[in-house]
Amino acid sequence: MSETDDQFAGVSSRSDKHSPRVDEELEHEIQGMLKAGRATRSEEFREVEPVVEGEPDVGSSPDSTLVGGVPVGMTEDAVVARAELARWLVRADFPADGPGLVEAALDHRAPDAVVAELERLPEGQTFERIGDVARALGYPTET
């Protein structure tokens, strides 16, 4: 390799987030895993347990697009809507009334669909948490 633009041989394959010494330490730590094709921890309790053959996959539902399924009493659409509302409203935004939550969503640059949904909130009611907002908008909640 040539030395151009202050680049030395092998430097391009190194990280620029930390020193070469740390790169070498990190590389040394994963050598066993790379060569063995499996984790090489000496403490077995740190290993992830494999899924037992024949056991159902608890991470997802076959008829749902949501990982982990849907809580009892809720629909998939309600879970998605509640998650989208919670994405744009943080804990510090509560307690607040409907207009206060609309303003908070606008401050967080929420999409128009989320703002329009929050504008449907009944007037004169204070909401303590996102679950209260979802109930007021008519979404089913967990039972």
N, C-alpha and C positions, 0 to 999 in steps of 0.2 A: 504494500500500500504506500501511497505517497503522502507527504506532509504538505497539505495545502490549506490555506486559510486558518492556520493555527490548529488544524485537526491532525491528530496523531493516529497512528494505526491502532485500531481497536476502540477508540474513543466513541465512535458513532454508535457502537452497540451498548454502551454504558448509559446509565440513567443520568439525567441532569438535575435530579431532585435531591441527591445526596452524594456523598464522596465515593471515590472508587473503593475505599476500604469497606464501606457499608455495603456496596454492591457485591463485593467478594464474600462478605459474611452472609448476605442473603442467598447468594448462589450456593455457598457451602451448605446452608440449612436445607435446601431443597434437592441436593444431589442424590440422597438416598431415595427420595420419592421418585425422582426422574429415572433412576436406574432400576428400581424395584417395580415401578408401575403401580405402587400402592403407597398409602401413608406409612410412615416409619416411626411413629411415636412410641416411646417406651412406656408411656402410661396409657393403658388401654381405655380407661374411662374417658379420655379425651377424644376417642374415635367416634365418628358418627355410626350409629347402629344401622346395618342394612335392613331393608324391608324384607320381612319373612315371605317366602314363596307361598302363594295362596291367600295371603291377607289382602283385604281391599286397600286401595290407595286412599288414605285419609286426606290427602292434600287437595283433591279436587272431586267434583261431582261429574259423572259422565254426561248428564243432561244440562250442565251449567257451564258458563264461560268464566265463572268466578272461582278462583282457587280457594279451597276450604268450604265451599258450599254457601248456603244461605241460612241465616238463623231462623229458628222456628217462629212462625208468625209474620215473616217478612217475605216479600217477593224480590226477585233479582233486580227488577227495575227500581224498587225502593232502596235497595242496598246501594246501587250505583248513584242514584240521586242524592242520597244522604252523604255518601262519600264525596261527591262533587261539591256539595254545600260545605262540608267540613274542610275540604281542601282550601277554600277561599275565606273561611271564617276561623280565626284562631281563638284560643281560650281567652286572650286578653280582650276580645271584642264583646264578651259577655260580662254581666247581664246588660241587655239592651232591648229597645223596642224595635219594631219593624223598620222604621226609617233609619234608625241608628245602624242596624245590620246592613241595610242597603248601602249606606254611606261607607261602612267598613269594607264591604265587598268591592265597592268602587275604588277605595283607597288601595286595596290589594290587587287591583286591575283584573277583577273577575270577568269572565265572559258575559256577554249580554244575556244569555239564557239563564245564568245563575242570578243575575241582578233582577231579571223579570220574575223569576220564581220567588225571590225574596220580597218583591213588591206586592205579591199576593198575600202577605202576612196580614192578619187582622190588626186593626188599629187599637191602641190603648192597652196592649198586652205586652208585658216584659218577659223576655226569654232568658232563662238561666244557662241553657246548654243547647247543643246542636240537636239533641233528641226532642226537646221542646219545639224547636223550629220544624223538625220533620213531622211531628204530630199535628202541629197547627196547619201545615200545608196538606195534611190528609194522607201522608204516607204511613203504612203500617209499621209498627215497631216490634221488637222482640217480645215474646210472651214468656 
